[in-house]
Amino acid sequence: MSGFGLGFILYLLVIGFIIYFLISILRFMRAKNHNDILLLKKLDEISNKMDNIEQK
């Protein structure tokens, strides 16, 4: 009987770890996408400033 309880607890721990890992990956990807958008905006600004300098 105690073997069943221990197996069940280990099963729940493994499932909990998998869920935690997936949530961590999703948070990382959301932050990465946000930072990529900011980086692209900054690159556009720099490119526009360089174009303005070259035209002068």
Backbone atoms as SQL, in Angstrom:
CREATE TABLE atoms (id INTEGER PRIMARY KEY, chain TEXT, resi INTEGER, resn TEXT, atom TEXT, x REAL, y REAL, z REAL);
INSERT INTO atoms VALUES
  (1, 'A', 1, 'MET', 'N', 0.815, -1.197, 0.000),
  (2, 'A', 1, 'MET', 'CA', 0.000, 0.000, 0.000),
  (3, 'A', 1, 'MET', 'C', 0.858, 1.261, 0.000),
  (4, 'A', 2, 'SER', 'N', 1.952, 1.276, 0.778),
  (5, 'A', 2, 'SER', 'CA', 2.794, 2.463, 0.824),
  (6, 'A', 2, 'SER', 'C', 3.540, 2.652, -0.491),
  (7, 'A', 3, 'GLY', 'N', 3.825, 1.570, -1.211),
  (8, 'A', 3, 'GLY', 'CA', 4.486, 1.677, -2.503),
  (9, 'A', 3, 'GLY', 'C', 3.624, 2.417, -3.511),
  (10, 'A', 4, 'PHE', 'N', 2.322, 2.195, -3.436),
  (11, 'A', 4, 'PHE', 'CA', 1.400, 2.884, -4.331),
  (12, 'A', 4, 'PHE', 'C', 1.408, 4.386, -4.048),
  (13, 'A', 5, 'GLY', 'N', 1.411, 4.758, -2.786),
  (14, 'A', 5, 'GLY', 'CA', 1.404, 6.177, -2.408),
  (15, 'A', 5, 'GLY', 'C', 2.674, 6.873, -2.851),
  (16, 'A', 6, 'LEU', 'N', 3.820, 6.204, -2.680),
  (17, 'A', 6, 'LEU', 'CA', 5.094, 6.783, -3.083),
  (18, 'A', 6, 'LEU', 'C', 5.161, 6.950, -4.598),
  (19, 'A', 7, 'GLY', 'N', 4.694, 5.966, -5.329),
  (20, 'A', 7, 'GLY', 'CA', 4.676, 6.053, -6.792),
  (21, 'A', 7, 'GLY', 'C', 3.787, 7.178, -7.276),
  (22, 'A', 8, 'PHE', 'N', 2.644, 7.322, -6.613),
  (23, 'A', 8, 'PHE', 'CA', 1.709, 8.376, -6.987),
  (24, 'A', 8, 'PHE', 'C', 2.305, 9.754, -6.731),
  (25, 'A', 9, 'ILE', 'N', 2.993, 9.906, -5.589),
  (26, 'A', 9, 'ILE', 'CA', 3.631, 11.189, -5.265),
  (27, 'A', 9, 'ILE', 'C', 4.727, 11.503, -6.283),
  (28, 'A', 10, 'LEU', 'N', 5.526, 10.518, -6.640),
  (29, 'A', 10, 'LEU', 'CA', 6.571, 10.734, -7.648),
  (30, 'A', 10, 'LEU', 'C', 5.956, 11.104, -8.994),
  (31, 'A', 11, 'TYR', 'N', 4.850, 10.450, -9.340),
  (32, 'A', 11, 'TYR', 'CA', 4.146, 10.759, -10.584),
  (33, 'A', 11, 'TYR', 'C', 3.681, 12.217, -10.575),
  (34, 'A', 12, 'LEU', 'N', 3.106, 12.667, -9.455),
  (35, 'A', 12, 'LEU', 'CA', 2.643, 14.053, -9.360),
  (36, 'A', 12, 'LEU', 'C', 3.810, 15.031, -9.427),
  (37, 'A', 13, 'LEU', 'N', 4.933, 14.672, -8.804),
  (38, 'A', 13, 'LEU', 'CA', 6.109, 15.541, -8.863),
  (39, 'A', 13, 'LEU', 'C', 6.636, 15.676, -10.290),
  (40, 'A', 14, 'VAL', 'N', 6.667, 14.579, -11.014),
  (41, 'A', 14, 'VAL', 'CA', 7.138, 14.629, -12.403),
  (42, 'A', 14, 'VAL', 'C', 6.196, 15.475, -13.250),
  (43, 'A', 15, 'ILE', 'N', 4.895, 15.282, -13.102),
  (44, 'A', 15, 'ILE', 'CA', 3.917, 16.071, -13.859),
  (45, 'A', 15, 'ILE', 'C', 4.043, 17.554, -13.488),
  (46, 'A', 16, 'GLY', 'N', 4.217, 17.842, -12.188),
  (47, 'A', 16, 'GLY', 'CA', 4.384, 19.224, -11.744),
  (48, 'A', 16, 'GLY', 'C', 5.629, 19.861, -12.338),
  (49, 'A', 17, 'PHE', 'N', 6.719, 19.093, -12.387),
  (50, 'A', 17, 'PHE', 'CA', 7.950, 19.628, -12.975),
  (51, 'A', 17, 'PHE', 'C', 7.772, 19.917, -14.463),
  (52, 'A', 18, 'ILE', 'N', 7.102, 19.034, -15.161),
  (53, 'A', 18, 'ILE', 'CA', 6.870, 19.243, -16.601),
  (54, 'A', 18, 'ILE', 'C', 6.028, 20.499, -16.816),
  (55, 'A', 19, 'ILE', 'N', 4.991, 20.684, -16.030),
  (56, 'A', 19, 'ILE', 'CA', 4.143, 21.873, -16.165),
  (57, 'A', 19, 'ILE', 'C', 4.954, 23.134, -15.859),
  (58, 'A', 20, 'TYR', 'N', 5.754, 23.101, -14.787),
  (59, 'A', 20, 'TYR', 'CA', 6.599, 24.242, -14.436),
  (60, 'A', 20, 'TYR', 'C', 7.577, 24.558, -15.562),
  (61, 'A', 21, 'PHE', 'N', 8.182, 23.521, -16.144),
  (62, 'A', 21, 'PHE', 'CA', 9.139, 23.699, -17.233),
  (63, 'A', 21, 'PHE', 'C', 8.473, 24.332, -18.452),
  (64, 'A', 22, 'LEU', 'N', 7.285, 23.868, -18.806),
  (65, 'A', 22, 'LEU', 'CA', 6.564, 24.430, -19.959),
  (66, 'A', 22, 'LEU', 'C', 6.186, 25.893, -19.724),
  (67, 'A', 23, 'ILE', 'N', 5.744, 26.218, -18.508),
  (68, 'A', 23, 'ILE', 'CA', 5.392, 27.607, -18.196),
  (69, 'A', 23, 'ILE', 'C', 6.638, 28.492, -18.271),
  (70, 'A', 24, 'SER', 'N', 7.770, 27.982, -17.789),
  (71, 'A', 24, 'SER', 'CA', 9.018, 28.749, -17.855),
  (72, 'A', 24, 'SER', 'C', 9.414, 29.019, -19.304),
  (73, 'A', 25, 'ILE', 'N', 9.275, 28.027, -20.159),
  (74, 'A', 25, 'ILE', 'CA', 9.601, 28.205, -21.576),
  (75, 'A', 25, 'ILE', 'C', 8.684, 29.252, -22.206),
  (76, 'A', 26, 'LEU', 'N', 7.392, 29.189, -21.889),
  (77, 'A', 26, 'LEU', 'CA', 6.453, 30.164, -22.454),
  (78, 'A', 26, 'LEU', 'C', 6.773, 31.581, -21.990),
  (79, 'A', 27, 'ARG', 'N', 7.126, 31.755, -20.724),
  (80, 'A', 27, 'ARG', 'CA', 7.508, 33.084, -20.229),
  (81, 'A', 27, 'ARG', 'C', 8.756, 33.587, -20.935),
  (82, 'A', 28, 'PHE', 'N', 9.738, 32.704, -21.104),
  (83, 'A', 28, 'PHE', 'CA', 10.973, 33.098, -21.783),
  (84, 'A', 28, 'PHE', 'C', 10.693, 33.526, -23.222),
  (85, 'A', 29, 'MET', 'N', 9.870, 32.752, -23.931),
  (86, 'A', 29, 'MET', 'CA', 9.581, 33.074, -25.328),
  (87, 'A', 29, 'MET', 'C', 8.814, 34.389, -25.444),
  (88, 'A', 30, 'ARG', 'N', 7.900, 34.660, -24.509),
  (89, 'A', 30, 'ARG', 'CA', 7.158, 35.925, -24.528),
  (90, 'A', 30, 'ARG', 'C', 8.113, 37.103, -24.328),
  (91, 'A', 31, 'ALA', 'N', 9.014, 36.968, -23.366),
  (92, 'A', 31, 'ALA', 'CA', 9.986, 38.039, -23.109),
  (93, 'A', 31, 'ALA', 'C', 10.921, 38.208, -24.300),
  (94, 'A', 32, 'LYS', 'N', 11.330, 37.104, -24.911),
  (95, 'A', 32, 'LYS', 'CA', 12.225, 37.173, -26.071),
  (96, 'A', 32, 'LYS', 'C', 11.543, 37.880, -27.229),
  (97, 'A', 33, 'ASN', 'N', 10.302, 37.555, -27.496),
  (98, 'A', 33, 'ASN', 'CA', 9.575, 38.211, -28.583),
  (99, 'A', 33, 'ASN', 'C', 9.441, 39.709, -28.326),
  (100, 'A', 34, 'HIS', 'N', 9.163, 40.079, -27.082),
  (101, 'A', 34, 'HIS', 'CA', 9.043, 41.504, -26.737),
  (102, 'A', 34, 'HIS', 'C', 10.373, 42.215, -26.959),
  (103, 'A', 35, 'ASN', 'N', 11.458, 41.606, -26.503),
  (104, 'A', 35, 'ASN', 'CA', 12.778, 42.226, -26.677),
  (105, 'A', 35, 'ASN', 'C', 13.183, 42.290, -28.142),
  (106, 'A', 36, 'ASP', 'N', 12.802, 41.286, -28.930),
  (107, 'A', 36, 'ASP', 'CA', 13.107, 41.315, -30.361),
  (108, 'A', 36, 'ASP', 'C', 12.382, 42.466, -31.055),
  (109, 'A', 37, 'ILE', 'N', 11.149, 42.711, -30.656),
  (110, 'A', 37, 'ILE', 'CA', 10.389, 43.819, -31.247),
  (111, 'A', 37, 'ILE', 'C', 11.058, 45.150, -30.907),
  (112, 'A', 38, 'LEU', 'N', 11.475, 45.309, -29.638),
  (113, 'A', 38, 'LEU', 'CA', 12.158, 46.548, -29.247),
  (114, 'A', 38, 'LEU', 'C', 13.467, 46.716, -30.008),
  (115, 'A', 39, 'LEU', 'N', 14.196, 45.625, -30.197),
  (116, 'A', 39, 'LEU', 'CA', 15.459, 45.678, -30.929),
  (117, 'A', 39, 'LEU', 'C', 15.239, 46.088, -32.382),
  (118, 'A', 40, 'LEU', 'N', 14.218, 45.545, -33.021),
  (119, 'A', 40, 'LEU', 'CA', 13.927, 45.908, -34.408),
  (120, 'A', 40, 'LEU', 'C', 13.535, 47.383, -34.532),
  (121, 'A', 41, 'LYS', 'N', 12.757, 47.879, -33.561),
  (122, 'A', 41, 'LYS', 'CA', 12.395, 49.301, -33.587),
  (123, 'A', 41, 'LYS', 'C', 13.638, 50.177, -33.467),
  (124, 'A', 42, 'LYS', 'N', 14.537, 49.794, -32.571),
  (125, 'A', 42, 'LYS', 'CA', 15.769, 50.573, -32.369),
  (126, 'A', 42, 'LYS', 'C', 16.634, 50.528, -33.633),
  (127, 'A', 43, 'LEU', 'N', 16.720, 49.375, -34.274),
  (128, 'A', 43, 'LEU', 'CA', 17.484, 49.267, -35.516),
  (129, 'A', 43, 'LEU', 'C', 16.885, 50.140, -36.618),
  (130, 'A', 44, 'ASP', 'N', 15.562, 50.210, -36.674),
  (131, 'A', 44, 'ASP', 'CA', 14.915, 51.090, -37.651),
  (132, 'A', 44, 'ASP', 'C', 15.259, 52.547, -37.386),
  (133, 'A', 45, 'GLU', 'N', 15.251, 52.937, -36.104),
  (134, 'A', 45, 'GLU', 'CA', 15.601, 54.314, -35.764),
  (135, 'A', 45, 'GLU', 'C', 17.036, 54.630, -36.174),
  (136, 'A', 46, 'ILE', 'N', 17.947, 53.718, -35.887),
  (137, 'A', 46, 'ILE', 'CA', 19.357, 53.928, -36.239),
  (138, 'A', 46, 'ILE', 'C', 19.520, 53.999, -37.753),
  (139, 'A', 47, 'SER', 'N', 18.821, 53.134, -38.461),
  (140, 'A', 47, 'SER', 'CA', 18.908, 53.127, -39.917),
  (141, 'A', 47, 'SER', 'C', 18.388, 54.443, -40.499),
  (142, 'A', 48, 'ASN', 'N', 17.292, 54.936, -39.956),
  (143, 'A', 48, 'ASN', 'CA', 16.733, 56.213, -40.433),
  (144, 'A', 48, 'ASN', 'C', 17.691, 57.362, -40.142),
  (145, 'A', 49, 'LYS', 'N', 18.329, 57.370, -38.982),
  (146, 'A', 49, 'LYS', 'CA', 19.280, 58.427, -38.649),
  (147, 'A', 49, 'LYS', 'C', 20.485, 58.369, -39.586),
  (148, 'A', 50, 'MET', 'N', 20.946, 57.176, -39.912),
  (149, 'A', 50, 'MET', 'CA', 22.082, 57.045, -40.825),
  (150, 'A', 50, 'MET', 'C', 21.706, 57.516, -42.219),
  (151, 'A', 51, 'ASP', 'N', 20.477, 57.224, -42.659),
  (152, 'A', 51, 'ASP', 'CA', 20.024, 57.689, -43.961),
  (153, 'A', 51, 'ASP', 'C', 19.979, 59.217, -44.003),
  (154, 'A', 52, 'ASN', 'N', 19.513, 59.806, -42.908),
  (155, 'A', 52, 'ASN', 'CA', 19.460, 61.279, -42.847),
  (156, 'A', 52, 'ASN', 'C', 20.847, 61.877, -42.876),
  (157, 'A', 53, 'ILE', 'N', 21.801, 61.258, -42.228),
  (158, 'A', 53, 'ILE', 'CA', 23.185, 61.764, -42.229),
  (159, 'A', 53, 'ILE', 'C', 23.791, 61.661, -43.629),
  (160, 'A', 54, 'GLU', 'N', 23.526, 60.556, -44.322),
  (161, 'A', 54, 'GLU', 'CA', 24.089, 60.365, -45.664),
  (162, 'A', 54, 'GLU', 'C', 23.494, 61.350, -46.663),
  (163, 'A', 55, 'GLN', 'N', 22.239, 61.751, -46.478),
  (164, 'A', 55, 'GLN', 'CA', 21.586, 62.648, -47.417),
  (165, 'A', 55, 'GLN', 'C', 22.093, 64.076, -47.269),
  (166, 'A', 56, 'LYS', 'N', 22.638, 64.426, -46.124),
  (167, 'A', 56, 'LYS', 'CA', 23.097, 65.797, -45.907),
  (168, 'A', 56, 'LYS', 'C', 24.398, 66.082, -46.569);
